[in-house]
Amino acid sequence: MKVKAVLGFILLTLLWGGSSWAQSSQGPLTLEESILIGLDRNLNLHSVKEGVLGAEFTRKSARAAFFPRWTGQYGWTWFSSPTTLGSQTVPTPPKDVGPTAAVPTTTVTVPTTSRYTYNLSSSLNQPVYLGGATHANYNIAKLGVELSKMTVEQARLDIVLQVRVGYLTILRAEKFVDVAKQAVKQFEGQLQISQAYFEVGLIAKADVLQAEVNLANALQAQVKAENDLYVAKAAFNNLLRRDLNTPIEVVDILLYKPFPLSYDESVDEAMRQRPELKAAGLSIDQAKENVKLTRSAMLPNVSLFGNYFRNSDQVFLNGNLSNDRWSITALATLTLWDWGSIYYQVGASKVKVTQAEDSRTQLKESITLEVKDDYLNMLVAEKNIKTASKAIEQAEENLRLNEERYKYQVSTAFDVINAVTLLAQARTNYYGALSDFNVAKASLERSMGRMYP
């Protein structure tokens, strides 16, 4: 009974936990979750990760050049006439011995021949010194692995930025829908007041018609805002490689949080962390290793060779008609004169080093400009947030005053409608500036090489 009770408790716990997990999984999607989904499903990131694997294979292939290479051959040859394979010793009687006498023998060596032969050969080649070419090739391949990793980091940063911008676009569209709905409610209220005043003869029919037109325009603006929200969600689903019609709700993070770093600090961090700069440095190192590789042709190459050969008239290379031999050779090779071909190739490879260094300098300047542009855009949006926030307070007070004045027929319906429009525009400007600030901050952090979160 106790065992059953324990098992029942465990089962109940699992069911309750699974149910709560399912409910939480259907809740609003956080930015962190969105980023993880984007990084997990993005095909470009998967492709560049495969590039790292390919570069690692290339490095291992280059490493194999340090070790000896063993080759073997086996073949069958048929000749038009018998060929000598080897020799064998046979006894022969002397010519001057009678038929009844004891036959003494002598030993002679005769060649053995056959029309076909089976051959086995094997060789071992161990490079001893190739002018530094082996090390240079390996270092180039090793740097290629690091370059591939930097490509992965660039792809990750780009995906994170895309997800953040897509996420913020949804929030921006949701805020615009809220603003449009608020405007519709206010115009509906204004229409009700206008109709009531018209029925008691306080205003003309034209004021009611104007209220109806403004409500219709507000409804159209709401439809447009809702459509923009639908498009933003579909684009976000596409970014996460989900079905475009998948329902999606996101957590509201559209807040103002000042950026803690100065412009100079942002540039310094970008110079330290940008994977593009690290990749540019690796490209310079590769170009320098290529100079060593090209120069190695000017230096002597020393290798050690071991060879073994066996032939026979039998498939398995055994029997009396078999012979074998082996040899060891040390070989040094040096190009004495090539009309300056290698010298000019070395010069061309040095030029590529200079070009790679120039590219890195240009990249630094480009990144500095990128950081400055994003930083200034963030500051502009930050100022607009403060201005728009103040404008909302003023527009709300303006609407309240005009509505009160309209109730006492001190102001016209046009004044109220204009106040509603100004308030909607102020709210739109505020949420637009808030969204622009967060997008600019996301772009700035990407230009700094900073991963989120």
Secondary structure by P-SEA (a helix, b strand, c coil): caaaaaaaaaaaaaaaaaaaaaaaaaccccaaaaaaaaaaccaaaaaaaaaaaaaaaaaaaaaaccbbbbbbbbbbbbbccccccccccbbbbbcccccccbbbbbbbbbbbbcccbbbbbbbbbbbccccaaaaaaaaaaaaaaaaaaaaaaaaaaaaaaaaaaaaaaaaaaaaaaaaaaaaaaaaaaaaaaaaaaaaaccccaaaaaaaaaaaaaaaaaaaaaaaaaaaaaaaaaaaaccccccbbbbccccccccccccaaaaaaaaaaccaaaaaaaaaaaaaaaaaaaaacccbbbbbbbbbbbbbcccccccccccccccbbbbbbbbbccccaaaaaaaaaaaaaaaaaaaaaaaaaaaaaaaaaaaaaaaaaaaaaaaaaaaaaaaaaaaaaaaaaaaaaccccaaaaaaaaaaaaaaaaaaaaaaaaaaaaaaaaaaaaccccc
